[in-house]
């Protein structure tokens, strides 16, 4: 079920790092058509797509106050308590990311400043269906609220009764979402990107989804609106030594496989003995879980790789750039110092990825498919713009004016030079 590779040569590494890849040419055209329909026909197209894809006839796209109140009554007390713990930790961690305004004189008379300003309107996409991701509501809406975004719009698909999962509605209320709409799929992304009669246009779209949602985000991200990051199937890389519990590592493989059939788990270890034990333990624990057929598909392109030493392990990990990196190793802290590319890192035997997915406080919206080489996971900065300011006095322009004139002239931008020259002439007349 899971391929084991012993001591591969570096020339083989790129092949072993391949993720599951879907054919996207037909997907691109399908999504482009959906986007165009929503852009040109607005709510009418959204209602039509609800009938076609969600098998539901909606009277209104917006979730009412009564529906939110009803959800509050349905969500069990134990889940409310769990959401409160997660929300508190997420809020605490993201509040600590607030940036103080930078203000300084770079030269006498030249003041430069930088200030973080919230994006005024953001859109959140939350998958529904078999796994209603209310945890993602917390991960996106809480930092948006802390950042000061004035309008936080959430889109999520309805069920066949035209209802949104109550846990999503409850989490949205806790997190500070301002508007909720019953729209799923690529059409929801298009609605937030271009606006319709009911759904406002936003300036940046966040959130996970299936391949149609991800393709839609990529397309609107090149045309109409910013997006949080490119995204593909979820993944985990686990670094383990002889002291790691095979049951712990096996459970991490399986929790990743539960994300979807294209998800990938990779174990890196220097221990042939540990590598040999793991498949049987995975098989044993898999037998206790639901969704086994889907998880088997994920495990079919997961791998166990034995490398010669920890240096090779860290080189392989940094080249792969995993979304999630678990270091279940006696020297976890030392290895963590060598991490260059990863979305989020989990240190030690008890730091399961599930903690970050739900309640430790870090954000679970992370770069996949190797994008951790250049992208960060969602954080408070994701919901802000950095605006710079400068104020020059006469002294300031005198101090740097000649340098500006020379640089502008050498770029053959004489009007730039003139804008400085006329001022210097007045100052020095």
N, C-alpha and C positions, 0 to 999 in steps of 0.2 A: 504493500500500500504506500509506504513512504520510502523514497530512494535514499540509500546510504552511500556516501562517497568518501573513500579513504585517501587522504593526503593528495588532493588534486594539485597539479602543477598550476602556477600562476597563469599560464596561457589558457587554462580551462576555466578560470574564475568567471570571466564575463558570461560564459554560457550558463554557469551555475547560478548566476544572479538574475537570470531572465524571470520576469513576472508573467502571469497569465495575460495573454493579449487577445482582445476580441477584434473581429473585423469591424472597422468603423465606417467604411465608405457608405454603406446603405444607411447606417445609423445617422450619419451626418445629414443626408438628404431628408430623412424622415423628420428629424428635429428641426431642420431649417424650415420645413413646410409648416410645422406646428407654430414656430415662432412667428412666421409671416401671417398666419391666420389670426393669432392673438393681436399682433401689432395693427392689423387692418380692420379687424372686426370686434375687438375688445371683449366685453362681457358675453356677447352672443356666442363667440367661439369658445369661451371658457365653459359656458353651460353645455354646449354641444360636446365638448371633450369630456365633461363629467358624465354625460349619458353614455358616451362611447367607452371610456376607459374605467370609470368607477361604477358604472351601472346604477346611477342614481339621478333622479330629477330634483334639482335644487330650486327652491323659491328665492333664496338669497345666498350670495357668496359669503357675506360677512357673518361671523359667529356673534350671536346676540348676547346681551348681558344676562338674560335668563338662562341661556345654555351654559355660560360660565358658572353661574350660581348653582345650576343643577350638577355640574361636574364636581363642585366643591362638596356636595352632599354624597356623591358616589365614591370618591376616592377614599380608600380605607385609612384609618388613623395611623396605622403602622407605616404606610407609604408616605403620608404627610410628614411624619417624624423623620423618615429617611431623607426625604427631599429637603427638609429644613437643615439637617446636618450637612448635606452636600452643598446647599446654597450658601450656608455660612462659611464653609471652607473655600469655596470658589470665590466668594466675595472678598474674603480676607486676603487671598493670594493676589487677586487682580487689583485690589485697592493699593497694595504695596507697589504696584508697577506704575503708579502715577508719576509723571515727569514734572519736576520743578522747572519753572521758566528760567531760561538762560538769558542773562543780560550782562554785557561787558563792553568796555571800550577796547577796540582792537588797536587803535591809535588815538592819541589825544584829539578829541573832537569828533571821533567816529564811534558811535554807539551801535552795536549789533545785538539782536535779541532773537530768541526762538521760543515759540509758544505752541503747546499742543491744543488743537481746537477740534471738538467732536464733529464727526460726519453727521449732518443734521437728520438725514433719513437713511435707514438701513433696512434691508430685507433679510429675513431668516427663512430658510427652507428646512422643514422638519419632516422626515419620512414617517409614514403611518404604517398601515398594513399589519403584517405579522409581528413586526417589532416597532411599536410606536416609541420613537426615541425622545421621550420626555427629558432624558438627561441632557440631550443636545440643546434643548430649550434653555436649560440653566447655563450651559457652557457658552452660549452665544448672547442671550439676552442680558445676563448679569453684567458681563463686561461692557456691553453696549450702554446699559443704564449708568454704570459707574463712570464711563467716559463722558456721559452727558448727551447722548444722541436723543434728539427731541421726539422723533417718530421711529418706533420699532415695529415693523410690519412682519407678521408671521404668516406663512402659507403652509398648509399641510392637507393631505387628501382626506376626504370624508369616507366613512364606511357606506355600506349599501342602504343604510337608513338615513344617510345624510348627516350623520353625527361625527364629530371629532372625538378621538379617544379622550376620556375625562382626565387622565393623568397629564396629557399634553396641555389641556386647558388650565388645569390647576397649576402646573409648573410655570406656564406663561403668566398667570396672575401673580405668582410669587416673584417671578423674575422681573416683572415690570414691562411686559409687552403691551403696546398701545392699541394694536389692531390685529385681529386674527381672521384669516379667510380660508374657506373650504376649497382649496385648489391644490392639486398635486401635479407631479410630473414636470415635463419640459414646459408645459403651458403655464405653470406657476412662476417659473423662472422668467418666462417671456413677459408675463403680466407685471412683475416687479421691475423688470428692466425698462419697459416702455410705458407702463401705466394703462389702465382701462377706466371705464366709467366708475367702477367700484374700487379698484385697487390702485393706490398711488404709485407713481414712479419713485424708485429709491435711487440712491447714489452708489450703493455697494451691496452685493448679495453674498450671504454666507450660508454654509450648511452642506451636509452630505446628501447622497441620494443614489439612485440606481444609474445605470449608464446613460439613460435618456436625460436625466437631470444633470449629470456631469457634462455631457455633450452640450446641453443647452447653456450651461454656465460658461463653457469655453467660447461658444459662439457669441453670446451677448457681451462677454467680456472683451471681445475684439471690436464690438460695434457700438455699445450703448452705455455700459455701466462697468464699474470695477467689481471684481470678485475676490474672495478671500485667498484662494490658491487653486492651481490645477489639482485634480484628484483622480485617483484610480482605486482599485481594490485595496482593502486594508491588509496590513502585514505586520508580523512580529519577527524579530531576530532574537534568539536566546543564546547567551554565552554561559556555559555551565562547565564546572569541573567535577572531579570524582566525588566531592562532598555534597553535591546537589542532590536533592530528593528526586528520583525519577517520576514520582507521582506529581510533584509540584510542576516539573517541566512538561509532563504529559498534559496536565490540566491547562497549562498555558497554550500548548499547541491547540487543544480542543476549543478553548475560549476564542481563539483567533479564527479557527475554522467555522465557528458559529456565525461570524459576520457575513459569510456568503460563499458560494462555490468557487469564486475567483480569489478568495483570500489565500495568503501564503504564510507558512511558518517555517523558519529555518533555525536549526540548532548548530552552533559552532562549539566544538569541544576538542580537547587534546586527548581525550580518553576513549580508546576503542571499546573498552568494557562498558562504559556508560552508553555509548552509541548503540551497542548491541542490545542493551536492556530496554531501551526506550520504546521501540515499536510495540512490544508485547504489552507494556503498561498503557500505552495509548489505546490499543485495541480493547483492553479490559475496561478502561474508563469510558470509552466510546459506547460500549454496550449498555451503560447506565443512563444514557442521555437521549433526548428527543432529537429530531432533525438529522438523523444519522446519514441519510442519503446525501443531503447537501454537504455535510461535513466531510464525508468520504471524498467528494469531488475536490474540496479544498486540500485535503491531505494528499491527494494524488499528485499535486504539484508542490508539495512541501518537501523539505530535504533535511537530512542529517549529514553534516560535513565534519570530518575529522581532519584537523590541521596540526602541523608539527609543534607549534608553540604559541604563546599568547601574543607575540608580536604579529605573527601571521593572522591570528584571529582578529586583532584590531585593524590590521590593514584591510582584511576582507570586509569587516563591518563598515568601516568608513567609506569604502568604495561602493558598497551596496546602499548605504544611507537609509537605514530602516525608518519606517514611521514610528514603531515602538521598538525599543532596545531594552531587553531584560538582561542584567548582568548578575546571574546567580552563581557567584564565584567567591572563594575565600578572599581574593584580592580585588574585590569589586571596586573599592574606592580608588585604588591605584589604576585600574583599567579605565575607570571613568575619566581620569585625567587625560586619557589619550583619545577620548571621543571627539571627533571633528564634525561628523555628519549624522544626525539623528533627529527625529521629531521630538520624542520624549524618552527619557532614560529612567529605568526602574532598577534600583540598587539593592541587592541582597535577596535572600531566600524568600522573604515575606512580602516583597514589593511586587505583587502581581499587577499585570496590566489593568485588571479590573478596578484597582484602586484609582488609577488615573482616569479610567472611563467614567467613574461615578462620583467619588467623594473625597479624594485626597486634597483637591483644590486646584491642581494644574488643569490646563485645558485639554480636552480630548480631540479637538478639531486640528488635525496634524497633516503635514505633507506626506504623500505616498509616492510610489513609483519612482523613487530616487530624487524627488524634488527637495528632500531634506538637504541636498547639496547646496541649495541656494535659498530655500524658503524656511521661515519660522512657522511654528504652529500659531493658531489664533491667540492673541493676547490683547492687552488694553490698547496698545498702539494700533492694532488692526482697525479700531473704531475711531481713530483720530487722524488728523492731518497735522503736519508740522509746518507752521507758517513762520517765516523769518521777517524781521523788521530791521530797519536801519535809520539812524538819524545823524546827519552830518551838520556840524556847525561850520562857520566860515573857516575857523582854524582847522577843522577836520578836512575840508575840501582842499585847503592850501597844502596840507600835509601829504595827501595822496594824489592830488589832481594831476601833477606832472606825470606820474606813473601811468595814470589812466590815459592821458593824452597820447603818450608814447605807444602804449599797447593798442589803443584804438587805431592809431595811424598805421601801425604795422599789420593790422588785420584789414586795412583799407576800408575802415568804417569811419568815414570822416564826419558824419553827423554825430556819432558818438563823441568824437573828439570835440566837436563844436559845442555840445551841451555842457562840457566842462569848461572850455575856453571862455565862453561868454560870462560864466559865473566868476571865474578867476579874474577876468578883466575888471568886473565890477568890484570885487573884493579888494583888489590891489590898485584901484584907480585913486 
